[in-house]
Amino acid sequence: MKMTLPFDKLFLSKKTQDFVGINIGNQTLKGLIVKGNKAVDYFIEPHTDLAEQLKKIWKDKKISTDKVKVSLKNPSCLVRYFQFLKMDKKRMKEALLYELTKHIPFSPDDVYFDFSILEEIGASEVSLLLAIAKKDFINQILDVFEKQNLKLAEINLDSICLINLFLKTYEEHSTINSGILDIGYASSTLTILRKGIPCLTRDLIFSSKDIIQVLSNIKNSPPAEVESWLRSLKDSKEFLEMVQGSIVNVCSQIKSSFDYFEVNKGERVEKIYLTGGLAQLDGFGNALKESLSIETVILNNTQKLDTSSADGNFDLVKNSFTVTAGLIA
C-alpha cells in the first residue's frame, strides 16, 4: 500500500526516478540524492536558512536534477484516522471539507488536506487516513523551493514516509500488529498498524532534545558536549541509568496507546520498530523491551540506500536517513 498526499499542486506524488529527497527536520536537513530509484549520495546540513542551505547543497554536491521530494514533521501537520461513508473519491473529498472541524483543531479554510482509503468496513463504510497541513506553513516552504527554481514532486509527512518504508521493507507487516516509534530531535511519534493497516498516530512528550537537556543538567555540561558524548558512547549503561525516569515516562505513554488499541481492536501490539537518533544507542531498545514486554528492533532502511559511490562515512550516519528513505519507498 502506497500512501502519499496528492493534493492539487501542493501534496504531490509522481513517479520520479531522479530526484533529491529531503527530510526537513527541526535541527537538520537530511537529504538523499536519488538516481534510478536508488540513493547514490547524501548530505546532512544544519537547518538554518533553508534558501541558503539549498543553494549550498546544490553547489557543493553538483546536483543536476531540479526535482525534489520533501518530508515534514511539524505541529502544523496532523494525521487522523476515522470511519466514513463509502462514496466515490470526488464526492468524498467534497464531503470531508464539511467534516474537518470534527477531526482537527484548525479552521478548514486554513489547511490543505488529503486522504487515503485504508480499507472497506462492511458495505457502507471505509476506514480513512486524513492528512492535514496548515496553508501558511506549506506556502512558506513552497515559496522557498520555487525561488530556488526547484520543482516539488512530493510533499509528505514523516509518519507516512515511515509507514511506506515499513510496508515496503517487511513482509511480516500483514500478519502482525506493529508499532513504529520515531524519536525525533524536538518530538516523537508513535504509529500503530493493525496487520499492515495504520490506525493510530500519536505525538509523544519525549524527544532527543529533552534527553540531552536532562543529561546536560546531570553532567553539568553544555548540550553540545552532551551530544558529542552520546555520539562517542561505547557503553550505554551510564546513559540508561541517568535517563531512566524519561524512559519510564515514554513507556507509560506507549503503553497507554497500546492499551487503547487493545481495548478497541481486541488484539495486542506484537512488535515495535524504532527509528531516530536515540534508537541507535546500544541498550535503548532493550530498555523499552523490558519495560513493555514486547519485541523491539531497529527499523531497517538499508534496502533503499545504495550509496556505494558516496564517501566512506555514510555507514556511520545511515540510520539517520530512515524517514528520507521513505520518500524512495
C-alpha positions as semicolon CSV with decimal commas, in nm:
position;residue;x (nm);y (nm);z (nm)
1;M;0,000;0,000;0,000
2;K;0,141;0,335;-0,103
3;M;0,014;0,634;0,091
4;T;0,109;0,975;-0,037
5;L;-0,062;1,309;-0,034
6;P;-0,160;1,409;-0,389
7;F;-0,348;1,734;-0,321
8;D;-0,372;1,968;-0,622
9;K;-0,032;2,135;-0,674
10;L;0,077;2,104;-0,313
11;F;0,066;1,748;-0,190
12;L;0,213;1,580;-0,495
13;S;0,324;1,229;-0,576
14;K;0,485;1,149;-0,908
15;K;0,688;0,853;-1,027
16;T;1,029;1,017;-1,030
17;Q;1,349;0,816;-1,066
18;D;1,600;1,101;-1,034
19;F;1,537;1,347;-0,751
20;V;1,663;1,475;-0,419
21;G;1,472;1,356;-0,112
22;I;1,494;1,595;0,183
23;N;1,371;1,540;0,536
24;I;1,327;1,892;0,678
25;G;1,387;1,841;1,048
26;N;1,392;2,088;1,334
27;Q;1,770;2,066;1,366
28;T;1,898;1,935;1,032
29;L;1,823;1,883;0,665
30;K;1,889;1,518;0,578
31;G;1,899;1,452;0,208
32;L;1,946;1,162;-0,032
33;I;2,040;1,214;-0,396
34;V;1,846;0,952;-0,590
35;K;1,922;0,815;-0,936
36;G;1,736;0,522;-1,086
37;N;1,528;0,497;-0,769
38;K;1,840;0,431;-0,556
39;A;2,025;0,670;-0,326
40;V;2,376;0,740;-0,458
41;D;2,485;1,026;-0,232
42;Y;2,372;1,209;0,079
43;F;2,404;1,525;0,286
44;I;2,334;1,641;0,640
45;E;2,321;2,017;0,692
46;P;2,211;2,236;0,984
47;H;1,857;2,367;0,940
48;T;1,920;2,740;0,948
49;D;1,829;2,948;0,644
50;L;1,654;2,699;0,412
51;A;1,707;2,902;0,095
52;E;2,080;2,949;0,158
53;Q;2,123;2,586;0,257
54;L;1,959;2,467;-0,067
55;K;2,193;2,688;-0,272
56;K;2,493;2,549;-0,086
57;I;2,384;2,186;-0,119
58;W;2,316;2,204;-0,494
59;K;2,652;2,376;-0,550
60;D;2,863;2,155;-0,322
61;K;2,709;1,829;-0,443
62;K;2,691;1,942;-0,809
63;I;2,330;1,824;-0,828
64;S;2,184;1,838;-1,180
65;T;1,820;1,747;-1,114
66;D;1,570;2,014;-1,012
67;K;1,314;1,765;-0,878
68;V;1,270;1,737;-0,502
69;K;1,064;1,528;-0,263
70;V;1,019;1,666;0,088
71;S;0,915;1,513;0,419
72;L;0,796;1,720;0,717
73;K;0,705;1,687;1,083
74;N;0,556;1,995;1,247
75;P;0,273;2,090;1,485
76;S;0,106;2,242;1,178
77;C;0,075;1,893;1,025
78;L;-0,162;1,625;1,155
79;V;-0,269;1,270;1,074
80;R;-0,613;1,140;1,174
81;Y;-0,792;0,805;1,130
82;F;-1,168;0,751;1,127
83;Q;-1,454;0,573;0,953
84;F;-1,651;0,745;0,677
85;L;-1,936;0,669;0,440
86;K;-1,832;0,488;0,124
87;M;-1,861;0,705;-0,189
88;D;-1,653;0,796;-0,493
89;K;-1,334;0,993;-0,421
90;K;-1,454;1,322;-0,567
91;R;-1,769;1,325;-0,357
92;M;-1,572;1,209;-0,053
93;K;-1,329;1,498;-0,086
94;E;-1,617;1,745;-0,100
95;A;-1,791;1,581;0,195
96;L;-1,475;1,576;0,406
97;L;-1,437;1,951;0,367
98;Y;-1,753;1,991;0,577
99;E;-1,642;1,728;0,829
100;L;-1,295;1,865;0,905
101;T;-1,398;2,060;1,213
102;K;-1,489;1,730;1,383
103;H;-1,135;1,599;1,346
104;I;-0,887;1,890;1,354
105;P;-0,820;2,192;1,577
106;F;-0,773;2,426;1,278
107;S;-1,021;2,613;1,061
108;P;-1,088;2,425;0,735
109;D;-1,013;2,748;0,548
110;D;-0,659;2,747;0,688
111;V;-0,548;2,400;0,582
112;Y;-0,463;2,180;0,289
113;F;-0,583;1,824;0,329
114;D;-0,583;1,490;0,157
115;F;-0,694;1,139;0,245
116;S;-0,622;0,776;0,171
117;I;-0,879;0,495;0,186
118;L;-0,722;0,225;0,402
119;E;-0,984;-0,050;0,390
120;E;-1,354;-0,115;0,343
121;I;-1,564;-0,177;0,654
122;G;-1,883;-0,356;0,562
123;A;-2,097;-0,247;0,271
124;S;-2,131;0,122;0,350
125;E;-1,819;0,245;0,530
126;V;-1,444;0,279;0,478
127;S;-1,151;0,349;0,706
128;L;-0,968;0,671;0,617
129;L;-0,632;0,828;0,682
130;L;-0,668;1,207;0,678
131;A;-0,355;1,423;0,638
132;I;-0,370;1,792;0,726
133;A;-0,119;2,076;0,689
134;K;-0,170;2,445;0,760
135;K;-0,155;2,658;0,448
136;D;0,079;2,923;0,586
137;F;0,337;2,659;0,684
138;I;0,325;2,479;0,348
139;N;0,317;2,800;0,145
140;Q;0,638;2,922;0,309
141;I;0,815;2,602;0,206
142;L;0,672;2,613;-0,147
143;D;0,788;2,971;-0,184
144;V;1,147;2,887;-0,087
145;F;1,175;2,599;-0,335
146;E;1,007;2,795;-0,613
147;K;1,251;3,084;-0,572
148;Q;1,539;2,834;-0,599
149;N;1,386;2,703;-0,926
150;L;1,335;2,361;-0,769
151;K;1,028;2,156;-0,856
152;L;0,849;1,972;-0,575
153;A;0,748;1,626;-0,693
154;E;0,613;1,533;-0,348
155;I;0,539;1,682;-0,008
156;N;0,481;1,417;0,256
157;L;0,470;1,375;0,632
158;D;0,735;1,188;0,832
159;S;0,492;0,941;0,984
160;I;0,354;0,846;0,641
161;C;0,707;0,808;0,498
162;L;0,787;0,565;0,779
163;I;0,466;0,370;0,714
164;N;0,555;0,346;0,344
165;L;0,909;0,228;0,424
166;F;0,786;-0,026;0,677
167;L;0,526;-0,173;0,443
168;K;0,779;-0,194;0,159
169;T;1,054;-0,347;0,373
170;Y;0,886;-0,605;0,597
171;E;0,679;-0,888;0,450
172;E;0,555;-0,973;0,801
173;H;0,358;-0,648;0,821
174;S;0,036;-0,819;0,708
175;T;0,048;-1,086;0,977
176;I;0,135;-0,894;1,296
177;N;0,028;-0,580;1,478
178;S;0,317;-0,334;1,482
179;G;0,424;-0,004;1,632
180;I;0,666;0,244;1,471
181;L;0,835;0,473;1,723
182;D;1,009;0,771;1,563
183;I;1,227;0,952;1,819
184;G;1,287;1,297;1,674
185;Y;1,503;1,583;1,794
186;A;1,209;1,802;1,902
187;S;0,924;1,549;1,923
188;S;0,849;1,178;1,890
189;T;0,567;0,999;1,714
190;L;0,413;0,655;1,762
191;T;0,215;0,489;1,483
192;I;0,028;0,161;1,532
193;L;-0,057;-0,065;1,238
194;R;-0,308;-0,349;1,259
195;K;-0,175;-0,615;1,022
196;G;-0,036;-0,352;0,785
197;I;-0,324;-0,103;0,816
198;P;-0,229;0,212;1,014
199;C;-0,492;0,303;1,271
200;L;-0,334;0,541;1,522
201;T;-0,066;0,810;1,510
202;R;0,016;0,991;1,833
203;D;0,274;1,253;1,929
204;L;0,462;1,170;2,250
205;I;0,610;1,401;2,512
206;F;0,963;1,270;2,457
207;S;1,249;1,378;2,231
208;S;1,624;1,368;2,183
209;K;1,637;1,735;2,281
210;D;1,465;1,658;2,613
211;I;1,709;1,375;2,685
212;I;2,008;1,596;2,600
213;Q;1,879;1,861;2,841
214;V;1,836;1,604;3,119
215;L;2,190;1,481;3,065
216;S;2,319;1,838;3,046
217;N;2,171;1,912;3,387
218;I;2,302;1,590;3,544
219;K;2,653;1,617;3,398
220;N;2,667;1,997;3,435
221;S;2,784;2,016;3,074
222;P;2,657;2,223;2,781
223;P;2,424;2,041;2,537
224;A;2,686;2,041;2,260
225;E;2,926;1,845;2,482
226;V;2,649;1,602;2,575
227;E;2,570;1,538;2,207
228;S;2,938;1,471;2,139
229;W;2,949;1,234;2,438
230;L;2,645;1,045;2,309
231;R;2,795;1,005;1,962
232;S;3,110;0,850;2,107
233;L;2,932;0,636;2,367
234;K;3,065;0,280;2,385
235;D;2,884;0,160;2,698
236;S;2,524;0,280;2,739
237;K;2,485;0,163;3,099
238;E;2,560;0,506;3,248
239;F;2,335;0,676;2,991
240;L;2,042;0,446;3,066
241;E;2,077;0,497;3,440
242;M;2,074;0,877;3,402
243;V;1,765;0,887;3,178
244;Q;1,570;0,608;3,349
245;G;1,293;0,847;3,453
246;S;1,247;0,969;3,096
247;I;1,234;0,611;2,965
248;V;0,970;0,520;3,226
249;N;0,768;0,824;3,115
250;V;0,777;0,742;2,743
251;C;0,698;0,376;2,812
252;S;0,392;0,487;3,007
253;Q;0,275;0,690;2,704
254;I;0,339;0,399;2,468
255;K;0,157;0,156;2,696
256;S;-0,141;0,392;2,710
257;S;-0,164;0,383;2,329
258;F;-0,120;0,005;2,322
259;D;-0,395;-0,036;2,582
260;Y;-0,625;0,186;2,373
261;F;-0,554;-0,030;2,068
262;E;-0,616;-0,350;2,264
263;V;-0,948;-0,227;2,405
264;N;-1,074;-0,109;2,065
265;K;-0,937;-0,388;1,844
266;G;-0,928;-0,677;2,090
267;E;-0,569;-0,752;1,987
268;R;-0,220;-0,675;2,116
269;V;0,071;-0,494;1,952
270;E;0,339;-0,759;1,898
271;K;0,648;-0,567;1,787
272;I;0,797;-0,216;1,795
273;Y;1,019;-0,078;1,519
274;L;1,246;0,205;1,637
275;T;1,394;0,492;1,440
276;G;1,562;0,821;1,526
277;G;1,892;0,916;1,686
278;L;1,836;0,768;2,032
279;A;1,708;0,443;1,882
280;Q;2,060;0,364;1,766
281;L;2,212;0,376;2,116
282;D;2,302;0,032;2,241
283;G;2,064;-0,074;2,515
284;F;1,786;0,176;2,446
285;G;1,573;-0,076;2,259
286;N;1,633;-0,334;2,531
287;A;1,518;-0,085;2,794
288;L;1,188;-0,042;2,606
289;K;1,160;-0,418;2,553
290;E;1,200;-0,490;2,924
291;S;0,958;-0,219;3,032
292;L;0,687;-0,300;2,776
293;S;0,746;-0,677;2,743
294;I;0,744;-0,654;2,364
295;E;0,996;-0,736;2,091
296;T;1,183;-0,422;1,985
297;V;1,400;-0,382;1,673
298;I;1,555;-0,104;1,464
299;L;1,354;-0,007;1,154
300;N;1,571;-0,114;0,861
301;N;1,628;0,136;0,581
302;T;1,921;-0,027;0,404
303;Q;1,721;-0,184;0,120
304;K;1,662;0,163;-0,023
305;L;2,009;0,303;0,041
306;D;2,272;0,208;-0,215
307;T;2,542;0,470;-0,162
308;S;2,847;0,280;-0,282
309;S;2,965;0,593;-0,463
310;A;2,929;0,814;-0,155
311;D;3,212;0,876;0,090
312;G;3,308;0,613;0,346
313;N;3,137;0,793;0,633
314;F;2,785;0,708;0,520
315;D;2,764;0,383;0,715
316;L;2,818;0,584;1,034
317;V;2,510;0,801;0,974
318;K;2,279;0,593;0,751
319;N;2,037;0,521;1,036
320;S;1,959;0,894;1,042
321;F;1,803;0,864;0,695
322;T;1,511;0,634;0,770
323;V;1,243;0,898;0,710
324;T;1,420;1,020;0,396
325;A;1,438;0,661;0,268
326;G;1,059;0,653;0,297
327;L;1,046;0,909;0,016
328;I;1,202;0,643;-0,212
329;A;0,975;0,359;-0,095
